[in-house]
Amino acid sequence: MINQEILNQFDMLYEATYFDVSKYVICKCSKTDDVEDILQNIYLAVFKAILNNNKVTKTYIMGIAKNKVNDYYRFHYKEKIISLLSRKEDLDTIDTIPTEIDIETNMLDKFDTELVWKYLKNKKVIVFKVFYLYFKLELSIKEISKCLNITESNVKHYLYRTIRRT
């Protein structure tokens, strides 16, 4: 059974590493549709490592990220996603989900966000990466140029030109 201590440890590691891990994955991905799948596989592996009482550090998580990106593209297929709530005794964790969620506002926000990302997915991969790093991870233009190995003026060009066209 998953206890609160394990969930707290996972949450703490997730918060501490998500920014760096997602930055790494977006910079290494060749397909933008794969980013969320790879991130999910990474954090599933982290959760399993915590359950197995492994010592999980940021370095350990970055190693998992590197391996998951390599595996994902080496085999050209997606791993089956195993629900964290697949065992009967783990269904108790559903009760810990907050009920004070404004579903209507969340749905509208999600719909708007999906429209923007759908539009960006039809653009060049580099444009999607620039937008993801700038708006989702909130990197500066200088950081994006270093991460993607392009000039700052190219980053600005991709951002501003795409914004004007939308």
Contact map, one row per residue, 1 for C-alpha under 8 A:
1110000000000000000000000000000000000000000000000000000000000000000000000000000000000000110000000000000000000000000000000000000000000000000000000000000000000000000000
1111011000000000000000000000000000000000000000000000000000000000000000000000000000000000010010000000000000000000000000000000000000000000000000000000000000000000000000
1111111000000000000000000000000000000000000000000000000000000000000000000000000000000000000000000000000000000000000000000000000000000000000000000000000000000000000000
0111111100000000000000000000000000000000000000000000000000000000000000000000000000000000000000000000000000000000000000000000000000000000000000000000000000000000000000
0011111110000000000000000000000000000000000000000000000000000000000000000000000000000000000000000000000000000000000000000000000000000000000000000000000000000000000000
0111111111000000000000000000000000000000000000000110000000000000000000000000000000000000000000000000000000000000000000000000000000000000000000000000000000000000000000
0111111111100000000000000000000000000000000000000000000000000000000000000000000000000000000000000000000000000000000000000000000000000000000000000000000000000000000000
0001111111110000000000000000000000000000000000000000000000000000000000000000000000000000000000000000000000000000000000000000000000000000000000000000000000000000000000
0000111111111000000000000000000000000000000000000100000000000000000000000000000000000000000000000000000000000000000000000000000000000000000000000000000000000000000000
0000011111111100000000000000000000000000000001100100000000000000000000000000000000000000000000000000000000000000000000000000000000000000000000000000000000000000000000
0000001111111110000000000000000000000000000000000000000000000000000000000000000000000000000000000000000000000000000000000000000000000000000000000000000000000000000000
0000000111111111000000000000000000000000000000000000000000000000000000000000000000000000000000000000000000000000000000000000000000000000000000000000000000000000000000
0000000011111111100000000000000000000000000000000000000011000000000000000000000000000000000000000000000000000000000000000000000000000000000000000000000000000000000000
0000000001111111110000000000000000000000001000000000000000000000000000000000000000000000000000000000000000000000000000000000000000000000000000000000000000000000000000
0000000000111111111000000000000000000000000000000000000000000000000000000000000000000000000000000000000000000000000000000000000000000000000000000000000000000000000000
0000000000011111111000000000000000000000000000000000000001000000000000000000000000000000000000000000000000000000000000000000000000000000000000000000000000000000000000
0000000000001111111110000000000000000000000000000000000001001000000000000000000000000000000000000000000000000000000000000000000000000000000000000000000000000000000000
0000000000000111111111000000000000000000000000000000000000000000000000000000000000000000000000000000000000000000000000000000000000000000000000000000000000000000000000
0000000000000011111111100000000000000000000000000000000000000000000000000000000000000000000000000000000000000000000000000000000000000000100000000000000000000000000000
0000000000000000111111110000000000000000000000000000000000000000000000000000000000000000000000000000000000000000000000000000000000000000000000000000000000000000000000
0000000000000000111111111000000000000010000000000000000000001100100000000000000000000000000000000000000000000000000000000000000000000000000000000000000000000000000000
0000000000000000011111111100000000100010000000000000000000000000000000000000000000000000000000000000000000000000000000000000000000000000100000000000000000000000000000
0000000000000000001111111110000000000000000000000000000000000000000000000000000000000000000000000000000000000000000000000000000000001000100000000000000000000000000000
0000000000000000000111111111000000000000000000000000000000000000100000000000000000000000000000000000000000000000000000000000000000000000000000000000000000000000000000
0000000000000000000011111111100000100110000000000000000000000000100010000000000000000000000000000000000000000000000000000000000000000000000000000000000000000000000000
0000000000000000000001111111100100100000000000000000000000000000000000000000000000000000000000000000000000000000000000000000000010011000000000000000000000000000000000
0000000000000000000000111111100000000000000000000000000000000000000000000000000000000000000000000000000000000000000000000000000010000000000000000011000000000000000000
0000000000000000000000011111110000000000000000000000000000000000000010000000000000000000000000000000000000000000000000000000000000000000000000000000000000000000000000
0000000000000000000000001111111101100000000000000000000000000000000010000000000000000000000000000000000000000000000000000000000000000000000000000000000000000000000000
0000000000000000000000000001111100000000000000000000000000000000000000000000000000000000000000000000000000000000000000000000100000000000000000000000000000000000000000
0000000000000000000000000000111111100000000000000000000000000000000000000000000000000000000000000000000000000000000000000000100000000000000000000000000000000000000000
0000000000000000000000000100111111100000000000000000000000000000000000000000000000000000000000000000000000000000000000001000100110000000000000000000000000000000000000
0000000000000000000000000000001111111000000000000000000000000000000000000000000000000000000000000000000000000000000000001000000000000000000000000000000000000000000000
0000000000000000000000000000101111111100000000000000000000000000000000000000000000000000000000000000000000000000000000000000000000000000000000000000000000000000000000
0000000000000000000001001100101111111110000000000000000000000000000000000000000000000000000000000000000000000000000000000000000000000000000000000000000000000000000000
0000000000000000000000000000000011111111000000000000000000000000000000000000000000000000000000000000000000000000000000000000000000000000000000000000000000000000000000
0000000000000000000000000000000011111111100000000000000000000000000000000000010000000000000000000000000000000000000000000000000000000000000000000000000000000000000000
0000000000000000000000001000000001111111110000000000000000000000000110010000000000000000000000000000000000000000000000000000000000000000000000000000000000000000000000
0000000000000000000011001000000000111111111000000000000000000000100000000000000000000000000000000000000000000000000000000000000000000000000000000000000000000000000000
0000000000000000000000000000000000011111111100000000000000000000000000000000000000000000000000000000000000000000000000000000000000000000000000000000000000000000000000
0000000000000000000000000000000000001111111110000000000000000000000100000000001010000000000000000000000000000000000000000000000000000000000000000000000000000000000000
0000000000000000000000000000000000000111111111000000000000001001100100000000000000000000000000000000000000000000000000000000000000000000000000000000000000000000000000
0000000000000100000000000000000000000011111111100000000000000000000000000000000000000000000000000000000000000000000000000000000000000000000000000000000000000000000000
0000000000000000000000000000000000000001111111110000000000000000000000000000000000000000000000000000000000000000000000000000000000000000000000000000000000000000000000
0000000000000000000000000000000000000000111111111000000000000001000000000000000000000000000000000000000000000000000000000000000000000000000000000000000000000000000000
0000000001000000000000000000000000000000011111111100000100001001000000000000000000000000000000000000000000000000000000000000000000000000000000000000000000000000000000
0000000001000000000000000000000000000000001111111110000000000000000000000000000000000000000000000000000000000000000000000000000000000000000000000000000000000000000000
0000000000000000000000000000000000000000000111111111000000000000000000000000000000000000000000000000000000000000000000000000000000000000000000000000000000000000000000
0000000000000000000000000000000000000000000011111111111100000000000000000000000000000000000000000000000000000000000000000000000000000000000000000000000000000000000000
0000010011000000000000000000000000000000000001111111111100000000000000000000000000000000000000000000000000000000000000000000000000000000000000000000000000000000000000
0000010000000000000000000000000000000000000000111111110000000000000000000000000000000000000000000000000000000000000000000000000000000000000000000000000000000000000000
0000000000000000000000000000000000000000000000011111110000000000000000000000000000000000000000000000000000000000000000000000000000000000000000000000000000000000000000
0000000000000000000000000000000000000000000000001111111000000000000000000000000000000000000000000000000000000000000000000000000000000000000000000000000000000000000000
0000000000000000000000000000000000000000000000001111111100000000000000000000000000000000000000000000000000000000000000000000000000000000000000000000000000000000000000
0000000000000000000000000000000000000000000000001100111110000000000000000000000000000000000000000000000000000000000000000000000000000000000000000000000000000000000000
0000000000000000000000000000000000000000000001001100011111011000000000000000000000000000000000000000000000000000000000000000000000000000000000000000000000000000000000
0000000000001000000000000000000000000000000000000000001111111000000000000000000000000000000000000000000000000000000000000000000000000000000000000000000000000000000000
0000000000001001100000000000000000000000000000000000000111111100000000000000000000000000000000000000000000000000000000000000000000000000000000000000000000000000000000
0000000000000000000000000000000000000000000000000000000011111110000000000000000000000000000000000000000000000000000000000000000000000000000000000000000000000000000000
0000000000000000000000000000000000000000000000000000000111111111000000000000000000000000000000000000000000000000000000000000000000000000000000000000000000000000000000
0000000000000000100010000000000000000000010001000000000111111111100000000000000000000000000000000000000000000000000000000000000000000000000000000000000000000000000000
0000000000000000000010000000000000000000000000000000000001111111110000000000000000000000000000000000000000000000000000000000000000000000000000000000000000000000000000
0000000000000000000000000000000000000000000000000000000000111111111000000000000000000000000000000000000000000000000000000000000000000000000000000000000000000000000000
0000000000000000000000000000000000000000010011000000000000011111111100000000000000000000000000000000000000000000000000000000000000000000000000000000000000000000000000
0000000000000000000010011000000000000010010000000000000000001111111110000000000000000000000000000000000000000000000000000000000000000000000000000000000000000000000000
0000000000000000000000000000000000000000000000000000000000000111111111000000000000000000000000000000000000000000000000000000000000000000000000000000000000000000000000
0000000000000000000000000000000000000000000000000000000000000011111111100000000000000000000000000000000000000000000000000000000000000000000000000000000000000000000000
0000000000000000000000000000000000000100110000000000000000000001111111110000000000000000000000000000000000000000000000000000000000000000000000000000000000000000000000
0000000000000000000000001001100000000100000000000000000000000000111111111000000000000000000000000000000000000000000000000000000000000000000000000000000000000000000000
0000000000000000000000000000000000000000000000000000000000000000011111111100000000000000000000000000000000000000000000000000000000000000000000000000000000000000000000
0000000000000000000000000000000000000000000000000000000000000000001111111110000000000000000000000000000000000000000000000000000000000000000000000000000000000000000000
0000000000000000000000000000000000000100000000000000000000000000000111111111111000000000000000000000000000000000000000000000000000000000000000000000000000000000000000
0000000000000000000000000000000000000000000000000000000000000000000011111111100000000000000000000000000000000000000000000000000000000000000000000000000000000000000000
0000000000000000000000000000000000000000000000000000000000000000000001111111000000000000000000000000000000000000000000000000000000000000000000000000000000000000000000
0000000000000000000000000000000000000000000000000000000000000000000000111111100000000000000000000000000000000000000000000000000000000000000000000000000000000000000000
0000000000000000000000000000000000000000000000000000000000000000000000011111110000000000000000000000000000000000000000000000000000000000000000000000000000000000000000
0000000000000000000000000000000000000000000000000000000000000000000000011011111000000000000000000000000000000000000000000000000000000000000000000000000000000000000000
0000000000000000000000000000000000001000000000000000000000000000000000010001111100000000000000000000000000000000000000000000000000000000000000000000000000000000000000
0000000000000000000000000000000000000000100000000000000000000000000000010000111110000000000000000000000000000000000000000000000000000000000000000000000000000000000000
0000000000000000000000000000000000000000000000000000000000000000000000000000011111000000000000000000000000000000000000000000000000000000000000000000000000000000000000
0000000000000000000000000000000000000000100000000000000000000000000000000000001111100000000000000000000000000000000000000000000000000000000000000000000000000000000000
0000000000000000000000000000000000000000000000000000000000000000000000000000000111110100000000000000000000000000000000000000000000000000000000000000000000000000000000
0000000000000000000000000000000000000000000000000000000000000000000000000000000011111100000000000000000000000000000000000000000000000000000000000000000000000000000000
0000000000000000000000000000000000000000000000000000000000000000000000000000000001111110010000000000000000000000000000000000000000000000000000000000000000000000000000
0000000000000000000000000000000000000000000000000000000000000000000000000000000000111111011010000000000000000000000000000000000000000000000000000000000000000000000000
0000000000000000000000000000000000000000000000000000000000000000000000000000000001111111011000000000000000000000000000000000000000000000000000000000000000000000000000
0000000000000000000000000000000000000000000000000000000000000000000000000000000000011111111000000000000000000000000000000000000000000000000000000000000000000000000000
0000000000000000000000000000000000000000000000000000000000000000000000000000000000001111111000000000000000000000000000000000000000000000000000000000000000000000000000
1000000000000000000000000000000000000000000000000000000000000000000000000000000000000011111100000000000000000000000000000000000000000000000000000000000000000000000000
1100000000000000000000000000000000000000000000000000000000000000000000000000000000011111111110000000000000000000000000000000000000000000000000000000000000000000000000
0000000000000000000000000000000000000000000000000000000000000000000000000000000000001111111111000000000000000000000000000000000000000000000000000000000000000000000000
0000000000000000000000000000000000000000000000000000000000000000000000000000000000000000111111110000000000000000000000000000000000000000000000000000000000000000000000
0100000000000000000000000000000000000000000000000000000000000000000000000000000000001000011111111000000000000000000000000000000000000000000000000000000000000000000000
0000000000000000000000000000000000000000000000000000000000000000000000000000000000000000001111111000000000000000000000000000000000000000000000000000000000000000000000
0000000000000000000000000000000000000000000000000000000000000000000000000000000000000000000111111100000000000000000000000000000000000000000000000000000000000000000000
0000000000000000000000000000000000000000000000000000000000000000000000000000000000000000000111111100000000000000000000000000000000000000000000000000000000000000000000
0000000000000000000000000000000000000000000000000000000000000000000000000000000000000000000011111110000000000000000000000000000000000000000000000000000000000000000000
0000000000000000000000000000000000000000000000000000000000000000000000000000000000000000000000111111100000000000000000000000000000000000000000000000000000000000000000
0000000000000000000000000000000000000000000000000000000000000000000000000000000000000000000000001111100000000000000000000000000000000000000000000000000000000000000000
0000000000000000000000000000000000000000000000000000000000000000000000000000000000000000000000000111110000000000000000000000000000000000000000000000000000000000000000
0000000000000000000000000000000000000000000000000000000000000000000000000000000000000000000000000111111000000000000000000000000000000000000000000000000000000000000000
0000000000000000000000000000000000000000000000000000000000000000000000000000000000000000000000000001111111000000000000000000000000000000000000000000000000000000000000
0000000000000000000000000000000000000000000000000000000000000000000000000000000000000000000000000000111111100000000000000000000000000000000000000000000000000000000000
0000000000000000000000000000000000000000000000000000000000000000000000000000000000000000000000000000011111110000000000000000000000000000000000000000000000000000000000
0000000000000000000000000000000000000000000000000000000000000000000000000000000000000000000000000000011111111000000000000000000000000000000000000000000000000000000000
0000000000000000000000000000000000000000000000000000000000000000000000000000000000000000000000000000011111111100000000000000000000000000000000000000000000000000000000
0000000000000000000000000000000000000000000000000000000000000000000000000000000000000000000000000000001111111110000000000000000000000000000000000000000000000000000000
0000000000000000000000000000000000000000000000000000000000000000000000000000000000000000000000000000000111111111000000000000000000000000000000000000000000000000000000
0000000000000000000000000000000000000000000000000000000000000000000000000000000000000000000000000000000011111111100000000000000000000000000000000000000000000000000000
0000000000000000000000000000000000000000000000000000000000000000000000000000000000000000000000000000000001111111110000000000000000000000000000000000000000000000000000
0000000000000000000000000000000000000000000000000000000000000000000000000000000000000000000000000000000000111111111000000000000000000000000000000000000000000000000000
0000000000000000000000000000000000000000000000000000000000000000000000000000000000000000000000000000000000011111111100000000000000000000000000000000000000000000000000
0000000000000000000000000000000000000000000000000000000000000000000000000000000000000000000000000000000000001111111110000000000000000000000000000000000000000000000000
0000000000000000000000000000000000000000000000000000000000000000000000000000000000000000000000000000000000000111111111000000000000000000000000000000000000000000000000
0000000000000000000000000000000000000000000000000000000000000000000000000000000000000000000000000000000000000011111111100000000000000000000000000000000000000000000000
0000000000000000000000000000000000000000000000000000000000000000000000000000000000000000000000000000000000000001111111110000000000000000000000000000000000000000000000
0000000000000000000000000000000000000000000000000000000000000000000000000000000000000000000000000000000000000000111111111000000000000000000000000000000000000000000000
0000000000000000000000000000000000000000000000000000000000000000000000000000000000000000000000000000000000000000011111111100000000000000000000000000000000000000000000
0000000000000000000000000000000000000000000000000000000000000000000000000000000000000000000000000000000000000000001111111110000000000000000000000000000000000000000000
0000000000000000000000000000000000000000000000000000000000000000000000000000000000000000000000000000000000000000000111111111001100000000000000000000000000000000000000
0000000000000000000000000000000110000000000000000000000000000000000000000000000000000000000000000000000000000000000011111111100100000000000000000000000000000000000000
0000000000000000000000000000000000000000000000000000000000000000000000000000000000000000000000000000000000000000000001111111000000000000000000000000000000000000000000
0000000000000000000000000000000000000000000000000000000000000000000000000000000000000000000000000000000000000000000000111111101100000000000000000000000000000000000000
0000000000000000000000000000000000000000000000000000000000000000000000000000000000000000000000000000000000000000000000011111111100000000000000000000000000000000000000
0000000000000000000000000000011100000000000000000000000000000000000000000000000000000000000000000000000000000000000000001011111110000000000000000000000000000000000000
0000000000000000000000000000000000000000000000000000000000000000000000000000000000000000000000000000000000000000000000000001111111000000000000000000000000000000000000
0000000000000000000000000000000000000000000000000000000000000000000000000000000000000000000000000000000000000000000000010011111111100000000000000000000000000110000000
0000000000000000000000000000000100000000000000000000000000000000000000000000000000000000000000000000000000000000000000011011111111110000000000000000000000000000000000
0000000000000000000000000110000100000000000000000000000000000000000000000000000000000000000000000000000000000000000000000000111111111000000000000000000000000000000000
0000000000000000000000000000000000000000000000000000000000000000000000000000000000000000000000000000000000000000000000000000011111111100000000010000000000100110000000
0000000000000000000000000000000000000000000000000000000000000000000000000000000000000000000000000000000000000000000000000000001111111111000000000000000000000010000000
0000000000000000000000000100000000000000000000000000000000000000000000000000000000000000000000000000000000000000000000000000000111111111100000000000000000000000000000
0000000000000000000000100100000000000000000000000000000000000000000000000000000000000000000000000000000000000000000000000000000011111111111000010000000000000000000000
0000000000000000000000000000000000000000000000000000000000000000000000000000000000000000000000000000000000000000000000000000000001111111111110010000000000000000000000
0000000000000000000000000000000000000000000000000000000000000000000000000000000000000000000000000000000000000000000000000000000000111111111000000000000000000000000000
0000000000000000000000000000000000000000000000000000000000000000000000000000000000000000000000000000000000000000000000000000000000111111110000000000000000000000000000
0000000000000000001001100000000000000000000000000000000000000000000000000000000000000000000000000000000000000000000000000000000000011111111000000000000000000000000000
0000000000000000000000000000000000000000000000000000000000000000000000000000000000000000000000000000000000000000000000000000000000001111111100000000000000000000000000
0000000000000000000000000000000000000000000000000000000000000000000000000000000000000000000000000000000000000000000000000000000000001110111110110000000000000000000000
0000000000000000000000000000000000000000000000000000000000000000000000000000000000000000000000000000000000000000000000000000000000000100011111110000000000000000000000
0000000000000000000000000000000000000000000000000000000000000000000000000000000000000000000000000000000000000000000000000000000000000100001111111000000100110000000000
0000000000000000000000000000000000000000000000000000000000000000000000000000000000000000000000000000000000000000000000000000000000000000000111111100000100000000000000
0000000000000000000000000000000000000000000000000000000000000000000000000000000000000000000000000000000000000000000000000000000000000000001111111110000000000000000000
0000000000000000000000000000000000000000000000000000000000000000000000000000000000000000000000000000000000000000000000000000000001001100001111111111100100100000000000
0000000000000000000000000000000000000000000000000000000000000000000000000000000000000000000000000000000000000000000000000000000000000000000011111111111101100000000000
0000000000000000000000000000000000000000000000000000000000000000000000000000000000000000000000000000000000000000000000000000000000000000000001111111111000000000000000
0000000000000000000000000010000000000000000000000000000000000000000000000000000000000000000000000000000000000000000000000000000000000000000000111111100000000000000000
0000000000000000000000000010000000000000000000000000000000000000000000000000000000000000000000000000000000000000000000000000000000000000000000011111110000000000000000
0000000000000000000000000000000000000000000000000000000000000000000000000000000000000000000000000000000000000000000000000000000000000000000000011111111000000000000000
0000000000000000000000000000000000000000000000000000000000000000000000000000000000000000000000000000000000000000000000000000000000000000000000001101111101100000000000
0000000000000000000000000000000000000000000000000000000000000000000000000000000000000000000000000000000000000000000000000000000000000000000000001100111111100000000000
0000000000000000000000000000000000000000000000000000000000000000000000000000000000000000000000000000000000000000000000000000000000000000000011011000011111110000000000
0000000000000000000000000000000000000000000000000000000000000000000000000000000000000000000000000000000000000000000000000000000000000000000000000000001111111000000000
0000000000000000000000000000000000000000000000000000000000000000000000000000000000000000000000000000000000000000000000000000000000000000000000001000011111111100000000
0000000000000000000000000000000000000000000000000000000000000000000000000000000000000000000000000000000000000000000000000000000001000000000010011000011111111110000000
0000000000000000000000000000000000000000000000000000000000000000000000000000000000000000000000000000000000000000000000000000000000000000000010000000000111111111000000
0000000000000000000000000000000000000000000000000000000000000000000000000000000000000000000000000000000000000000000000000000000000000000000000000000000011111111100000
0000000000000000000000000000000000000000000000000000000000000000000000000000000000000000000000000000000000000000000000000000001001000000000000000000000001111111110000
0000000000000000000000000000000000000000000000000000000000000000000000000000000000000000000000000000000000000000000000000000001001100000000000000000000000111111111000
0000000000000000000000000000000000000000000000000000000000000000000000000000000000000000000000000000000000000000000000000000000000000000000000000000000000011111111100
0000000000000000000000000000000000000000000000000000000000000000000000000000000000000000000000000000000000000000000000000000000000000000000000000000000000001111111110
0000000000000000000000000000000000000000000000000000000000000000000000000000000000000000000000000000000000000000000000000000000000000000000000000000000000000111111111
0000000000000000000000000000000000000000000000000000000000000000000000000000000000000000000000000000000000000000000000000000000000000000000000000000000000000011111111
0000000000000000000000000000000000000000000000000000000000000000000000000000000000000000000000000000000000000000000000000000000000000000000000000000000000000001111111
0000000000000000000000000000000000000000000000000000000000000000000000000000000000000000000000000000000000000000000000000000000000000000000000000000000000000000111111
0000000000000000000000000000000000000000000000000000000000000000000000000000000000000000000000000000000000000000000000000000000000000000000000000000000000000000011111
